[in-house]
Amino acid sequence: MAEKEVLSQEEIDALLNTVETDSPPHDKDASIPVERTSTPPGEEHIEVLNFSSQERVVRGELPVLDKIHDRAARFFANDIYQLMAKDLQIKQEALGIIKHREFMSSLPNPTLMTIRRFKPLRGKALILFDSIFVYDLVDYYFGGSSQFLAQKTRTDFTATELRVMEIIIEKLVRNIEQAWAPIIKLEALKVGDETNPQLVHIGEPNELLLVSRFNLDFGKESGSFSFVIPYSMVEPIKQQLELGAARPDDEIDPNWVMSLKEELMDVELTVSSVMAQTSSTLGKVMEWQVGDFIPMERNEEVTLDIEGTPGFTATMGSANDKRAVKIIKKISY
């Protein structure tokens, strides 16, 4: 039998040095991150697989989450407009994936947080609002213009701010339920509210959280609110989320549109117009009594209001022995 060829010690050292200096292969498409450890001469090279780090896996599996929460934010913007007559622009950030411990430690105190369960999903979700959002939105609610800078030195919110935000939060929660409806019917249950991030726990310290953040421009400042969901909460319905992503959102049934238009044509509207008007002082008004005659100035042109919204300009007249108005111009917006 031929003698086995044996490498010299110098050749072995040269091979080990070559392995150490070469760049380790890295598959950028790999789902599980690999931690590289330095290898002392003479020891076997070891690769540590970090199975707890699922960021890349999660991001690839849940593209529809951004779509769902964007829909909820659009519903919310419409509710804010109806409540305050303020058209706020809401901009969505990309879905964030972060560990529970890191996320909570990054939040300032105070941050208004409401904890909710969304049956039938297991676990607890978080809806949070930064202090600028709270201060400026409450200012809008009471008719302000939010032209002041938020009081960043405050350590908590007032009872009035919390009461107003309770109204806002309930609207947003309903918006979330509505946005999720095409995927799964959710029922929101309140767990509690908190302003200190260190006292809020919706998962284990290393559990991954899915963070959908939205920014609002208040003029001089920008506020934000976020939906925060543990990955374990939505993992059981991944298949439903994937089916929801495959369903086109802009697919419109023309028959449904035609039916809706026909139904709208039968909606009754209140049409009103001010035929005459005058002005007076408070003192004179306080002296008015039953039987007094009040001179009024008759308008040559009047505005025809449709459900309180000016729609047409018209002139006064009569038709078929009844007072009437003749439309002369449509008011455009």
C-alpha positions, 0 to 999 in steps of 0.5 A: 500500500502506498504511503499517505502524503502528509502536509508539512506544518508550514503548508497547514499554516498557509492553508489556515491563513488563507481561510481566515483572510478570504471573505466569507460567502454571503447570500444576500437573499438568505432568509436567516441572517448568519453571524460570523465568528473569528476562527483562531489558527488551528480551530474549525470555522463555525457559522452561527445561525440566528433563528430569532432574527426574522426581519427579512422573512417577515418583511417579505411575507406581509406586504399587504399590512402597509396597504391595510393600514394605509386604508385605515389612515385614509378613513381616519383623515376623512373622519378628522376632516368631518370632525374639525373641518381640517384637511390634514395630509397623512404620509405613511412610512415603510413598515418597520420591524423592530424588537419589543425592547428596542422599540419601547426604549426609543419612545419619549415620555410622555407618549399617548398609548392605547392597548387593544385586543383585536378578536379573534387575533391572539395578543395585544396591539398598540396604537400610539400618538406622539406629544406633538400630535396630541397637543396640535390636534386638540388645539385644532379641535377647539378651533385653534390654528396650531401656530404655537410650538408644542410644549416639549417640556411637559411630562404628561397630558391634561384631562381635557387632552385625554378626553378629546383624544379618547374621541379621536382614538375611538374613531381610529379604532373603528377605521382599523376594523373597517380597513381589516374587514376585507381580510378578517372581521376584527372586534376591538376590545380596550385593555387600557391607556398609558403615557409612560412607555416603560410601563407598556408590554405587549410581548416578550423583550425580543419579540418582533413588532410590526410598526406602521407609522404615519406623519401629519403636517401641522404647519410649524411642526409634524406629529405622528401616530403608529399602529404596532402589532406583534408578529406573532399576532398576525402570523396565524393569518399569513395566508389570508393576508397573502390572498388579500394582497392578491385581490386588486383593490381598484377592481370596481363593479360597473353594475354596482356603480350604476346601482349606486348612482340610481339610488342617489338620484332619489335622495331628498335634499333641503334647498334654502335661500335668504330672500331679505336681510338687514343688520341691527345693534344688540341694543335695538334687538333687545328692544324688539317686541311682538308687533314691531315692523323691522325694515328689511333690504331685499336682495336683487340676487340671492344664493341658493343653498343645497343642504347648507352649501352654496350651489347657485346664484339666483334672482327673486320672482314668482311663478304659478302664483308662488314666490320663486327664484330663477337660477342665473349662475352655478357656483363652482368649487 
